[in-house]
Amino acid sequence: MQVRFRFIRSIAAVAAMAASSLVLAQGPRDWPTQPVRIVVPFQAGSATDLLSRQLGIALGKEYGQPFVVENKPGAAAMIGSEAAARAPGDGYTLLMSGPASMVTNRFLYKKLSYDPDAFEKITVVAYTPNILLSNPSLPFKTLPEMVAYAKANPGKLSYASFGAGTTSHLAGEMLKAMAGIDIVHVPYKGAAEAIPALLSGQVSMYFDTIMTGLPFVKAGKLRALGMSNNKRSSMAPDVPTIAEQGYPGFDIAPWYGLVAPKGTPGEIVAKLNVSVNKLLKDPAFRDKLGATGAEPRGGSAADFNTMINAEIPRTEKLVKQSGLALQ
């Protein structure tokens, strides 16, 4: 019986080695020959998840292999980021990264479970504009009027965010620094908590994603003071950016960037870059992204690296300014 078991186990080992050798022999040019997983470090139904699923469906059609979303939420995107970082660099694991996993976490935690620099950058897929909302009962209707009121009443106004260290929070810190105003940060877990607090007057303002915030503006329940990124949104072209209202350089918003584990062949990275950028020019795919509140971005891997390198010192400064303690 033992001899038979050893024989079966040996056969299984040989088969596994053969399969592995076959994958290696096929090489990057034959990629993909099996399903590809896209690790999403946030829960199902999140903006990152919805965008990743749309991208996965489109890439699956192009390559004839499933691109399957695998949600690994928790610990400010660290669980999913770590899982992707530890995966083999064979092109069959990708990570839909964002500001938390690639930039902010390095300034919020004493020790990360992964190296944010140890990924092969593919491209920035899209970004989601943040909109600064205010309660209409307050005595200002525009951003300049809000700034004037805040300067006359230091510490009286407050702003909500969808969590300490998020782009929503750091946008408020950036506004405080650039406008020279004193407004109080009140963190929440997301729009489900922050919007009711804003509507009831518990907080004065809120940097929200345009997808969840804009319907309340259109309904007349909230006011839109400005967009946090440097370009007006196609969803709300009449809402000016904060930058164009006297604060040039104000540009901060959640983004979604596709990366791969270190060592992923450059040929696969380049192949994906071309495919994603082609999709981002397709009107039908752009419409699907728009339905999630995202604006297409695209660009080269070098563009991706340049963006991250620019965000690192700025984010470090904003985190220190906010007084957040390392965890």
PyMOL commands that set and color helices and strands:
alter all, ss='L'
color gray80, all
select helices_A, chain A and resi 2-26+28-30+47-63+78-85+99-108+143-152+167-179+191-199+210-218+243-245+266-280+283-290+301-322
alter helices_A, ss='H'
color red, helices_A
select strands_A, chain A and resi 36-40+67-71+93-97+119-127+130-134+158-161+184-187+205-209+223-227+255-261+295-296
alter strands_A, ss='S'
color yellow, strands_A
deselect
rebuild
show_as cartoon
